[in-house]
Amino acid sequence: MPAANARTNEPSKKPVIGITGDFRAPRKDAIALSWFNAGYYDSVTAAGGVPVLVPPLASDDDLKQVMETLDGLVVAGCTQDIDPVRLGLERHPSTRPMPVRREDFDRRITKMAVDMRMPILAIGGGMQMLNVVCGGTLYTHVPEDIPRALHHFDPVESNVRHVIDIVPGTRMDSIYGPGEIRVNSQHHMAVHEIADPFRVSAMCPDGVIEAIESSDDEWWCVGVQWHPENETASALDMQVFENFLDACQKTNAVAVEDDEPVILPMIRAAA
């Protein structure tokens, strides 16, 4: 459970949300660079949270110190891919592996958040990372792995959208409501077998898994393959962030109650 209560001791404080970012290794003509999609921290702010941008720290002790100040974590998507070779798979020619430092860090911070049972919102490639870290598998190239797949990625057009079906009775159902919705889509890899801690909560009609969530209703952990933070998202997508922030606020409040000091009654000395 996140230790935000030790920092504030005030459940009314806004939840503090960590956000992972992109990383580019140094090149011959350029220094190493980190950057963050503004949509992530703008969406967290709009939903009532305080965003904290977390760089790819090398020290687990430093990372743990940061994590203990957070009430929730957004595992952001990436412009590149999880390296299939690290999953025992072959790289498809379209694969663009993310830098080792970025992938190593995303694995570590996601695993730490899972172990802490911190509220997690994993987006795009972040959902794939969440599934992999917890023991699931991936498709390396949807158009070939699922021949009947719809168009999930366009290298030129960023506003590709398709229909998904929400699974009744899931957290996604409570956020979006039942039936079909349309979401933006920009991925060529996808979740294949889901890890044990999760259940499928939304699917594309072609069989591609579009959302997963914790099967434990006491732990708010959701992954979505689409991008609710993106300018191509619908107004309805902000409800994902709002529901996430609400869960972070409730978790923080419970943590504060658990850490309230015990006040013992005064014992009078015998006369």
JOSULWO-V96588 format. One record per residue. N is the residue number from 1. RES is the residue in one small letter. PSI is psi as a letter, one per 30 degrees, with the letter a starting at -180 (none if undefined). Layout:
n: <N;N>
res: <RES;RES>
psi: <PSI;PSI>
This chain:
n: <1;2;3;4;5;6;7;8;9;10;11;12;13;14;15;16;17;18;19;20;21;22;23;24;25;26;27;28;29;30;31;32;33;34;35;36;37;38;39;40;41;42;43;44;45;46;47;48;49;50;51;52;53;54;55;56;57;58;59;60;61;62;63;64;65;66;67;68;69;70;71;72;73;74;75;76;77;78;79;80;81;82;83;84;85;86;87;88;89;90;91;92;93;94;95;96;97;98;99;100;101;102;103;104;105;106;107;108;109;110;111;112;113;114;115;116;117;118;119;120;121;122;123;124;125;126;127;128;129;130;131;132;133;134;135;136;137;138;139;140;141;142;143;144;145;146;147;148;149;150;151;152;153;154;155;156;157;158;159;160;161;162;163;164;165;166;167;168;169;170;171;172;173;174;175;176;177;178;179;180;181;182;183;184;185;186;187;188;189;190;191;192;193;194;195;196;197;198;199;200;201;202;203;204;205;206;207;208;209;210;211;212;213;214;215;216;217;218;219;220;221;222;223;224;225;226;227;228;229;230;231;232;233;234;235;236;237;238;239;240;241;242;243;244;245;246;247;248;249;250;251;252;253;254;255;256;257;258;259;260;261;262;263;264;265;266;267;268;269;270;271>
res: <m;p;a;a;n;a;r;t;n;e;p;s;k;k;p;v;i;g;i;t;g;d;f;r;a;p;r;k;d;a;i;a;l;s;w;f;n;a;g;y;y;d;s;v;t;a;a;g;g;v;p;v;l;v;p;p;l;a;s;d;d;d;l;k;q;v;m;e;t;l;d;g;l;v;v;a;g;c;t;q;d;i;d;p;v;r;l;g;l;e;r;h;p;s;t;r;p;m;p;v;r;r;e;d;f;d;r;r;i;t;k;m;a;v;d;m;r;m;p;i;l;a;i;g;g;g;m;q;m;l;n;v;v;c;g;g;t;l;y;t;h;v;p;e;d;i;p;r;a;l;h;h;f;d;p;v;e;s;n;v;r;h;v;i;d;i;v;p;g;t;r;m;d;s;i;y;g;p;g;e;i;r;v;n;s;q;h;h;m;a;v;h;e;i;a;d;p;f;r;v;s;a;m;c;p;d;g;v;i;e;a;i;e;s;s;d;d;e;w;w;c;v;g;v;q;w;h;p;e;n;e;t;a;s;a;l;d;m;q;v;f;e;n;f;l;d;a;c;q;k;t;n;a;v;a;v;e;d;d;e;p;v;i;l;p;m;i;r;a;a;a>
psi: <k;k;h;f;e;f;e;e;g;j;f;f;k;k;k;k;k;k;k;l;l;l;k;k;l;k;l;e;g;k;l;k;k;k;l;k;k;f;e;e;f;e;e;e;e;f;f;g;l;j;k;k;k;j;l;i;k;f;k;e;e;e;e;e;e;e;e;f;f;l;f;l;k;j;j;l;l;k;f;a;l;k;j;f;e;f;g;g;l;k;k;l;f;f;k;i;k;l;k;e;e;e;e;e;e;e;e;e;e;e;e;e;e;e;e;f;h;k;k;k;j;k;k;b;f;e;e;e;e;e;e;e;e;g;g;l;l;l;k;f;j;e;f;e;f;i;f;g;k;a;j;f;k;j;f;e;j;f;h;k;k;l;k;l;k;k;k;k;g;l;e;e;e;f;e;f;l;l;a;k;l;k;l;l;k;i;k;f;l;l;k;d;k;k;l;e;f;l;l;k;f;k;k;k;f;f;f;k;k;f;k;l;l;k;f;j;f;f;j;j;j;k;k;k;f;a;i;f;f;l;f;f;l;l;f;f;f;f;f;e;e;e;e;e;e;e;e;e;e;e;e;e;e;e;e;e;e;f;g;k;k;k;j;k;k;k;k;k;k;k;none>
